[in-house]
Amino acid sequence: MKRFLIIAILAILALGANAQLPKVYNDDIDPIEQIDKALVQANENGKFVICQVGGNWCPWCLKFANFITTDEEIAKLVNDNFVYIHVSYNPRKSADPNRDKAMLSRLGNPGRFGYPVFVVLNQAGKVIHIQDSSFLEEGKSYNKDKVMRFFKNWTPKAVNAQ
């Protein structure tokens, strides 16, 4: 009984810690339209699009969003090179499963890697890379060097280097 109580308390504390992270996904946005708008913005600014696919239901999704926005060096790298969007996918509460299927298909069916998953689109909207987030993790967070390497390797300058 004592062991169960300790486990229950730890679980509640873990959920509470994730609840304090800002919610970054908007379930009311049409994801296809969101991607299209991001591509227009990327073309106007010479950037690529990164779609962070996941949801507010995913603790690792919220951790990553917080991780890259609170580190100034990562935030600058992302802002200088990408239009970064949070594409909401919630299979348990989907209002339109066909739309979700079309969105996932357009992004190369990235869900096979788990969530969050990162899809890099070039300015033409072509999927040029799908990043499994587990390779960026370290302990209960993310590894800054690995995250920086991921972003640096997929900037327009790096991809288009001849």
Residue frames relative to the residue before (quaternion, step in Angstrom):
aa qw qx qy qz dx dy dz
M 1.0000 0.0000 0.0000 0.0000 0.00 0.00 0.00
K 0.6536 0.5190 -0.3097 0.4556 3.56 0.95 -0.89
R 0.6405 0.5235 -0.3130 0.4668 3.58 1.01 -0.84
F 0.6401 0.5229 -0.3162 0.4657 3.59 0.98 -0.87
L 0.6506 0.5230 -0.3083 0.4563 3.58 0.95 -0.88
I 0.6491 0.5080 -0.3126 0.4722 3.60 0.96 -0.84
I 0.6533 0.5042 -0.3100 0.4722 3.59 0.93 -0.87
A 0.6527 0.5155 -0.3124 0.4590 3.59 0.95 -0.85
I 0.6512 0.5060 -0.3119 0.4717 3.59 0.96 -0.84
L 0.6560 0.5037 -0.3115 0.4678 3.61 0.93 -0.85
A 0.6404 0.5180 -0.3240 0.4654 3.58 1.00 -0.78
I 0.6510 0.5059 -0.3126 0.4717 3.59 0.94 -0.81
L 0.6484 0.5075 -0.3163 0.4711 3.58 0.97 -0.82
A 0.6472 0.5126 -0.3222 0.4631 3.60 0.96 -0.81
L 0.6580 0.4911 -0.3111 0.4785 3.58 0.94 -0.82
G 0.6408 0.5304 -0.3208 0.4529 3.56 1.01 -0.77
A 0.6344 0.5258 -0.3315 0.4595 3.57 1.00 -0.77
N 0.6787 0.4721 -0.2923 0.4806 3.61 0.94 -0.81
A 0.6123 0.5632 -0.3525 0.4285 3.57 1.07 -0.66
Q 0.6501 0.5303 -0.3157 0.4432 3.59 1.15 -0.52
L 0.5637 0.5829 -0.3954 0.4315 3.59 1.21 -0.28
P 0.5420 -0.6315 0.4357 0.3428 3.59 -0.99 0.75
K 0.4194 -0.6670 0.5599 0.2563 3.53 -1.12 0.79
V 0.1383 -0.8418 0.5208 0.0306 3.59 -0.64 1.10
Y 0.6571 0.4957 -0.3078 0.4772 3.58 1.25 -0.26
N 0.1838 -0.7686 0.6058 0.0917 3.54 -1.04 0.86
D 0.3064 -0.7889 0.5119 0.1472 3.56 -0.42 1.27
D 0.6294 0.5656 -0.3291 0.4190 3.60 1.23 -0.33
I 0.5985 0.5601 -0.3587 0.4465 3.59 1.28 -0.20
D 0.4270 -0.6526 0.5592 0.2811 3.56 -1.05 0.80
P 0.3970 -0.7629 0.4478 0.2446 3.63 -0.44 1.13
I 0.6124 0.5395 -0.3578 0.4538 3.62 1.05 -0.66
E 0.6615 0.4904 -0.2918 0.4866 3.57 0.96 -0.90
Q 0.6196 0.5473 -0.3321 0.4541 3.59 1.03 -0.78
I 0.6629 0.4939 -0.2965 0.4782 3.58 0.94 -0.89
D 0.6481 0.5270 -0.3185 0.4481 3.59 0.94 -0.89
K 0.6633 0.4969 -0.3005 0.4720 3.59 0.95 -0.87
A 0.6406 0.5201 -0.3234 0.4632 3.58 1.00 -0.78
L 0.6418 0.5222 -0.3243 0.4585 3.60 1.02 -0.73
V 0.6130 0.5269 -0.3479 0.4749 3.59 1.03 -0.71
Q 0.6692 0.4978 -0.2864 0.4715 3.56 0.90 -0.97
A 0.6442 0.5235 -0.3197 0.4569 3.60 0.98 -0.82
N 0.6550 0.5115 -0.3074 0.4635 3.58 0.97 -0.85
E 0.6537 0.5221 -0.3081 0.4529 3.57 1.00 -0.81
N 0.7923 0.3315 -0.1341 0.4944 3.57 1.09 -0.73
G 0.4936 -0.6880 0.4208 0.3254 3.62 1.22 0.20
K 0.5132 0.6412 -0.4083 0.3986 3.57 1.09 0.72
F 0.4123 -0.6243 0.5799 0.3224 3.53 -1.38 -0.01
V 0.4113 -0.6701 0.5537 0.2742 3.56 -1.33 0.21
I 0.0828 -0.7417 0.6601 0.0859 3.53 -1.11 0.74
C 0.1739 -0.7572 0.6257 0.0696 3.50 -0.85 1.12
Q 0.1515 -0.7392 0.6500 0.0901 3.55 -0.72 1.09
V 0.1316 -0.8161 0.5617 0.0343 3.55 -0.25 1.29
G 0.3932 0.6747 -0.5434 0.3080 3.54 -0.86 1.04
G 0.3146 -0.7511 0.5368 0.2205 3.55 -1.02 -0.71
N 0.6659 -0.4969 0.3816 0.4050 3.51 -1.34 0.22
W 0.5697 0.5936 -0.3576 0.4418 3.59 1.30 -0.26
C 0.6831 0.5006 -0.2486 0.4700 3.58 1.28 -0.46
P 0.3655 -0.7608 0.4876 0.2232 3.63 -0.36 1.18
W 0.6592 0.5095 -0.3175 0.4528 3.60 0.98 -0.80
C 0.5933 0.5576 -0.3618 0.4540 3.60 1.13 -0.59
L 0.6894 0.4695 -0.2740 0.4787 3.57 0.90 -0.95
K 0.6131 0.5438 -0.3453 0.4573 3.59 1.05 -0.73
F 0.6763 0.4907 -0.3113 0.4526 3.59 0.89 -0.90
A 0.6348 0.5316 -0.3325 0.4515 3.58 0.92 -0.88
N 0.6700 0.4835 -0.2869 0.4848 3.56 0.97 -0.86
F 0.6279 0.5659 -0.3220 0.4265 3.58 0.99 -0.88
I 0.7591 0.3964 -0.2284 0.4631 3.60 0.78 -0.96
T 0.6752 0.4755 -0.3173 0.4662 3.60 1.14 -0.33
T 0.6961 0.4667 -0.2854 0.4650 3.60 1.13 -0.48
D 0.6424 0.4518 -0.3292 0.5242 3.59 1.26 -0.21
E 0.4204 -0.7563 0.4447 0.2313 3.59 -0.45 1.22
E 0.6560 0.5196 -0.3197 0.4444 3.59 0.95 -0.82
I 0.6669 0.4727 -0.2990 0.4924 3.58 0.94 -0.86
A 0.6462 0.5346 -0.3249 0.4371 3.59 0.88 -0.92
K 0.6588 0.5021 -0.3115 0.4657 3.59 0.96 -0.82
L 0.6380 0.5265 -0.3213 0.4610 3.58 0.94 -0.88
V 0.6684 0.4895 -0.2930 0.4772 3.58 0.92 -0.90
N 0.7000 0.4835 -0.2823 0.4434 3.59 0.77 -1.00
D 0.6690 0.5123 -0.2996 0.4475 3.59 1.05 -0.71
N 0.8162 0.3217 -0.1139 0.4663 3.59 1.07 -0.69
F 0.8068 0.2594 -0.0952 0.5222 3.57 1.15 -0.50
V 0.2888 -0.6113 0.6854 0.2704 3.45 -1.43 0.31
Y 0.1323 -0.8280 0.5449 0.0090 3.55 -0.37 1.30
I 0.0239 0.8126 -0.5805 0.0468 3.57 -0.65 1.09
H 0.3355 -0.6993 0.5968 0.2053 3.52 -1.25 0.61
V 0.1305 -0.8068 0.5755 0.0279 3.55 -0.35 1.29
S 0.3121 -0.7929 0.5033 0.1436 3.52 -0.46 1.28
Y 0.0694 0.7556 -0.6477 0.0681 3.51 -0.99 0.98
N 0.0984 0.7847 -0.6009 0.1165 3.53 -0.60 1.17
P 0.2391 -0.8334 0.4799 0.1338 3.58 0.11 1.28
R 0.6623 0.5198 -0.3115 0.4407 3.60 1.12 -0.53
K 0.7872 0.2533 -0.1294 0.5471 3.58 1.16 -0.52
S 0.2571 0.8083 -0.4982 0.1799 3.57 1.12 0.56
A 0.3504 -0.7268 0.5568 0.1973 3.54 -0.93 0.97
D 0.8012 0.0946 -0.0211 0.5905 3.58 1.15 -0.59
P 0.2283 -0.8182 0.5132 0.1226 3.61 0.10 1.27
N 0.6224 0.5399 -0.3508 0.4451 3.62 1.06 -0.62
R 0.6357 0.5124 -0.3209 0.4801 3.57 1.03 -0.78
D 0.6451 0.5143 -0.3183 0.4669 3.58 0.95 -0.85
K 0.6441 0.5183 -0.3177 0.4642 3.58 0.97 -0.85
A 0.6524 0.5046 -0.3108 0.4724 3.60 0.98 -0.85
M 0.6459 0.5181 -0.3193 0.4609 3.59 0.98 -0.85
L 0.6794 0.4848 -0.2948 0.4653 3.59 0.85 -0.94
S 0.6262 0.5303 -0.3299 0.4667 3.57 1.05 -0.75
R 0.6452 0.5285 -0.3104 0.4562 3.56 0.95 -0.91
L 0.7339 0.4095 -0.2168 0.4967 3.58 1.06 -0.75
G 0.6146 -0.5976 0.3449 0.3823 3.60 1.18 0.37
N 0.4963 -0.6886 0.4010 0.3446 3.58 1.23 0.53
P 0.0795 0.8682 -0.4849 0.0685 3.58 0.77 1.06
G 0.4984 0.6987 -0.4143 0.3030 3.60 1.18 -0.34
R 0.5256 0.6457 -0.4104 0.3720 3.58 1.20 -0.34
F 0.6689 0.4949 -0.2897 0.4731 3.58 1.25 -0.37
G 0.5351 -0.5936 0.4249 0.4252 3.59 1.22 -0.23
Y 0.4262 -0.7055 0.5156 0.2339 3.57 -1.30 -0.01
P 0.5028 -0.2224 -0.8348 0.0285 1.45 -1.98 1.49
V 0.1506 -0.7316 0.6530 0.1248 3.49 -1.34 0.35
F 0.2675 -0.7839 0.5487 0.1133 3.55 -1.01 0.87
V 0.1032 -0.7866 0.6083 0.0247 3.54 -0.83 1.05
V 0.1951 -0.7730 0.5972 0.0886 3.56 -0.73 1.12
L 0.1044 -0.7818 0.6143 0.0222 3.54 -0.84 1.11
N 0.3771 -0.6887 0.5574 0.2697 3.56 -1.00 0.75
Q 0.7352 -0.4416 0.2757 0.4340 3.59 -1.26 0.06
A 0.6394 0.5021 -0.3246 0.4834 3.59 1.24 -0.33
G 0.5443 -0.6390 0.3850 0.3836 3.57 1.28 -0.09
K 0.4653 0.6713 -0.4419 0.3709 3.56 1.28 0.23
V 0.4449 -0.6559 0.5387 0.2855 3.56 -1.03 0.83
I 0.0816 -0.8143 0.5740 0.0263 3.57 -0.67 1.11
H 0.8007 -0.0078 -0.0106 0.5990 3.58 1.24 -0.23
I 0.1109 -0.7337 0.6650 0.0844 3.52 -1.21 0.70
Q 0.1598 -0.8159 0.5539 0.0450 3.56 -0.67 1.15
D 0.3307 -0.7066 0.6025 0.1684 3.53 -0.83 1.10
S 0.3959 -0.7630 0.4594 0.2237 3.59 -0.54 1.13
S 0.5517 0.6314 -0.4114 0.3573 3.60 1.10 -0.47
F 0.6319 0.5363 -0.3370 0.4467 3.61 1.16 -0.50
L 0.6715 0.4815 -0.2883 0.4839 3.58 1.30 -0.21
E 0.5528 0.6500 -0.3653 0.3722 3.55 1.31 -0.24
E 0.0179 0.7480 -0.6632 -0.0168 3.48 -1.37 0.44
G 0.8206 -0.0258 -0.0257 0.5704 3.56 -0.52 1.16
K 0.7665 -0.3067 0.2583 0.5018 3.54 -0.77 -1.07
S 0.6979 0.3768 -0.2560 0.5526 3.56 1.25 0.44
Y 0.5750 -0.5561 0.4599 0.3854 3.54 -1.19 -0.65
N 0.4489 -0.6738 0.5264 0.2595 3.54 -1.23 0.57
K 0.4491 -0.7259 0.4525 0.2582 3.58 -0.55 1.16
D 0.6571 0.5166 -0.3245 0.4428 3.61 0.87 -0.88
K 0.6695 0.4912 -0.2997 0.4697 3.59 0.94 -0.85
V 0.6478 0.5107 -0.3142 0.4700 3.58 0.99 -0.84
M 0.6491 0.5067 -0.3142 0.4724 3.59 0.94 -0.87
R 0.6473 0.5196 -0.3208 0.4562 3.58 0.94 -0.85
F 0.6224 0.5366 -0.3349 0.4611 3.59 0.95 -0.84
F 0.7103 0.4528 -0.2751 0.4634 3.58 0.71 -1.04
K 0.6637 0.5130 -0.3172 0.4424 3.62 0.87 -0.89
N 0.6830 0.5041 -0.2908 0.4413 3.59 0.97 -0.80
W 0.7600 0.3572 -0.1961 0.5064 3.60 1.18 -0.37
T 0.3493 0.7071 -0.5298 0.3120 3.58 1.13 0.51
P 0.6344 -0.5209 0.3853 0.4216 3.63 -1.14 0.41
K 0.6391 0.5372 -0.3265 0.4432 3.59 0.98 -0.84
A 0.6807 0.4857 -0.2919 0.4643 3.60 0.89 -0.90
V 0.6888 0.4836 -0.2834 0.4598 3.58 0.90 -0.93
N 0.7567 0.4034 -0.2056 0.4716 3.59 0.95 -0.88
A 0.4005 0.7192 -0.4809 0.3018 3.62 1.27 0.08
Q 0.2180 -0.7890 0.5624 0.1169 3.56 -0.93 0.86
